[in-house]
Amino acid sequence: MKSKYKYFYDNPWTVLKFPKRNKAILYNGKTKQYGFYDLQPVPIDEKSAKKLKTVDNQYPVKLLMFLAGALGVSFALNVIKMFM
């Protein structure tokens, strides 16, 4: 059985992987012992690295400005409607 963070086997061993920390924990359920191991690096070739998409850091700012403008227009229309 496989979940998001764990691999379960029929034998007493459990493997917990933490790719952001580059570590894995190997746990033995019978002896209640565990060990920490380094994960092997994943090789990245240059062709696939060039195809990676760069993230535009201005996207959240633009979205926030759009939502603030929409809120301002809505507020202005409601104030105008209230006084007329």
N, C-alpha and C positions, 0 to 999 in steps of 0.2 A: 504494500500500500504506500502511496506517496502523497504527502500533503505539501503545503507551501514551503515549509522549512525542514521537514523531517523525512527520512526514509525509514520505513519499518520493514523488518525482515521476519521470517519465521524463527530464526535463531535469536539468541538473546542480545544481539548487537544492535545498537542504534547509532546512526550518523546524523549529527546536526551540523549543517553547513552555514557559515556566515561569510558570504563572498565579499561584502564591503570591508570586512576586517581581514580577509584573506586567511581565515582560520576555519578549522573543522574540529568537532569534538566527537570522539569515538567512545561510546559507552557500552560496557558489558553488564547486562542485567543480572547475570548469575553471581558474578563476583563483586558487583557494585563498584567497579573501578572505571576510571575514564582517563583519556589522554587527549592532549591538544596537538594538532598537526597543522602544518601550513598547506594551503591549497596550491596546486600547480598553476602557474600563470598560463593564461590562454593566449596563444600566439595570434597576432593581428597582422595580416598582410597589408601592404601599402595600397593595393587596389581597393580593398573594402574600406580602408580608413579614409580614403578620399571621397567615398560615397556617403559617409556619415553626414547627417544634417546638422548644421549649426543652429543653435537656439537663439532667437532674437530676444534679448533681455528687456527690450522696450515694450513687449507685449502686455505685461500686467499694468504698466503705466498708462498705455493707450486705452486699455479697457477701463481702467479706473476713471480716466478723464471723460470717456464716453458716458459711463454710468452717472458721473457727477453732472454732466451737461443735461442728460435726460431727466435727472431728478430736479435740476434747476428749472427746466422748461415746464415740467409738470407742476412744480410748486408755483411758478409764476402764473400759469393758466388757472390754477385753483384760486389764487388770490384775486385775480381779475374777475373770475366768475362770482366770487363772494361779494364783491363790491358793486357788481352791476345788477 
